Amino acid sequence: GSSFFGAPGAQFPSATMKEAVVCKVCAKRQAKMPSSWVLDDCCFYCPDCWEAFACHLCGHHDPKGSDFKGTWNCRSCRHKRLVKEKAGPSPDALQQLIIEESEEVCDSIKINDAAKSGAVNLLGTLGDTDSEEEDVVCELPAQMKGRKRVEPSKKVRHVILLVDASGSMRTPDVDLDLETRKELGINGQVSRIEAAELCSTKFAREHARARPQDVFSVVTFHEFASVVCCKASSSEMATLAFEDRAANGTFYLQALISAARLLQASPELQGEVVLLSDGRPADTKQALTYFQEQFLRGPLAGTQLHGIGFGSRVESFAALQQLACLTGGTFALSGSTVRGLCDAFSSVSSTITAGSNKWILADGAEVNSSPQLRVVDFELPEVGIFGKKHVLRFRAVRSSFSFDGQAFHKQDFAAGHVVRRRLPYMRGGMRLVYGFQDEQVSKNGHWMVAKCSRYLSGALNSPVAVEAHAKSTAVARHFASRFNSRLRALCAEPASLLFVPCFVYEVEGHAPENEPTCFAAERYLPGVFLKYNSNSGYVADALLPHNDMVQAFLHFSFEESGGKFIVADLQGVARDKEVLLTDPQVLSLTREYGPGDLGATGYIRCLKAHRCGRSCQQLQLTPISSSRVKRIESSASATSGTSGWQHVHSAHSFGDWERISERAAAEYAMSEGTASSVSSWIDIDKQNKINKLS
């Protein structure tokens, strides 16, 4: 008898009780123990009361849990949350710390007249002013020497929707917009699962306008996964109904297994996976392990996963952001409205649609040495724990760079003890991202991120290569200071554009085996990362917050530098009054800023892709007409040559890599077949999209 009563969640046999059975919560009485009731820790619970004790995060039933902000948390999840809260400050506090360190006051609030004149002359003297066009750009991109265009693919794509159907998706807290209210004849709010069903059908309908040949499969998941439909057309999706109603906890593994089976059943179709969830999964570790085996190293490598976070707390979607990032997919945070969810689906659809527009090198250039990738496993996201296990400890010398508009100034700091997580948790086009800590910079337990090359090549791990990355940030910070000052002088309460400071670390003595001796690091920037533009001509949708201002900064940097370079590859976290950016890339005609500087190729593409908006007009920037950009392209192709960027910095440090031509370098930079930047370490928003090809 005692062993039975001690079994948590045990179902009591349907035997007659001498005394009435009473629910501990609601005091409901039954003469006999119903089979649907639950006995836990010697207490009886009716079905409704027992269900109320389901943890919002993992789905486990725990009467001894606690209510947290209106949702029930089991003791295990509550403990994890408390540990995380004690481990460090909130995302807002971390962002505020970066803002305080990044804000600088510029001595002059006017655009450098001499520099502006140089940029205007570069445009004006090369172009025929009589033929100047009204629009600010021409088509993207024109046929470049040595390149050919690949037409948008007509191949059928298999889009798989994985929809969270856990118990929390029953919550009726989703606001309807006016249009949807009229369409459904409903006032008030709907449940999350109902909103997901509604927006999924709209997603298929809108997606079909651009790619009518694509087919859709839908899977709902919680502890188990159910296939709702398989390879349905957009018209068939119009009658979609989720038969598996919301229940239990959130488990990504079952969803990923179902997606893998559907993809492998139709290997002739190019697959795209879209995962929608409203919170953390209960199986983050197991899901990540399977994901790496199948989607990163296994038969499904190359398949993109896009994530949609159904909520407003970015901390709840670290695992989903990680999966999207590792495959180069999109992550969007929808909030708790149907409109926001539809917009999130739209951003994913535009990524998938534009992903078929590829640019490749014609008849590839010969490369003496192909950089070899590091073979790594990824750990769970946002692990800021630096104890005795799973870390590397060593001494390193830190340095930083500043830029005054004419020259760089290097500041060296004394060597100190630093600690880095052994495994990365994120990756970009050229770098792996690790949890990192330097108590001289990140005090009070705040942690940083270290960014190490994905490649084993000595050239790409050398101080020269890492310093080129840090110098791009220094240039961006200088012009951002002038940009913000100029906006404040012309606009009432404008948002600020700030770049996270970047440090260079060189290991003192011998580095751990197979680890780089030089790497970059910066403060950890939490939040939903948005991709505004890249170093190869990609420009994000105008719906992104502060998009017009961020795009104007690229134009501002071109004009303020006198046409010497532009600051592109702008990505980061948007706040109400600030945009916090990281990993910018300076593009120059002479390729002076590392392997991410694509020279004339990237420079011309970004100028062509730019569309002047309200911010450009407020800053009184000179429009970049298509006719003049074509002249710059002709001039650049005649003068840029084929020498690699490393010749600008060092004539003897790069071995075989320094003999790679500019065309080969561009091929390397875009080796993953995308239009994303080669310097971006986290590319949540539309990594593979480029502008429409005319």
ABEGO torsion letter per residue (X at the ends): XAAAAABBGBBBBBBBBABBBBBAAAGBBBABBBAABBBBGGBBBBAAAAAAABBAAAGBBBAABBBBGGBBBBAAAAAAAAAAAAABBBAAAAAAAAAAAABBBBABABBBAAAAAAAAAAAAAABBAAABBABABBBOBBBBBGBBBBBBBABBBBBBBBBBABAAAABBABBBBAAAAAAAGBBEBBBAAAAAAAAAAAAAAAAAAABAABBBBBBBBBABBBBABBGBBAAAAAABBBABBBBEBBBAAAAAAAAAAAAAABAABBBBBBBBBAEBBAAAAAAAAAAAAAAAABAABGBBBBBBBBEABAAAAAAAAAAAAAAGBBBBBAEABAAAAAAAAAAAAAAAAAAABBBBBBGBBBBABBBBBBBBBBBBBGBABBBABGBBBBBBBBBBBBBAGABBBBBBBBBBBBBBBABBABBBAABBBBBBBBAAABBGGBBBBBBBBABABAAAABAAAAAAAAAAAAAAAAAAAAAAAAAAAABBGBBBBBBBBBBBBBBBEBBBBGBBABBBBBBBBBEBBBBABBAAGBBBBAABBGAAAAAAAAAAAAAAAGGABBBBGBBEBBBAABBBBBGBBBBBAAGABEAABAEAAAAAAAAAABBBBAAAAAAGBBBBBAAAAAAAAAAAAAAAEABBAAAAABAAAAEAAAABBAAAAAAAAAAAGBABBAABABBABGAABBBBBX
